[in-house]
């Protein structure tokens, strides 16, 4: 019954909920269904088991993020701790601060630049 409903496109949560409702008690946990399917994927290397999963992934969890980089990879980056003394005191005009945000979609970025004044 479980595999039949999963084959119809039901999620493991829906299958477990429907079985519990029909029998008046908890029959199987959705976590058990997920574990069974992922165990079959590992044991048999038969990736057709993925069709029983809502998202069709062969591994659990989030995949790594695309794009972005740590600040240490920014070329020419200067730490705030290394700011010149005259810029920190804000008594001399002409010092600028900038911040750049790059987004995962290509070509989308926000650059803010402003002159530090007292």
Secondary structure, 3 states (H helix, E strand, C coil): CHHHHHHCCCCHHHHHHHHHHHHCCCCCCHHHHHHHHHHHHHHHCCHHHHHHCCCCCCCCCCCCCCCCCCHHHCCCCCCHHHCCHHHHHCCCCCCEEEEEEECCCCCCEEEEEEECCC
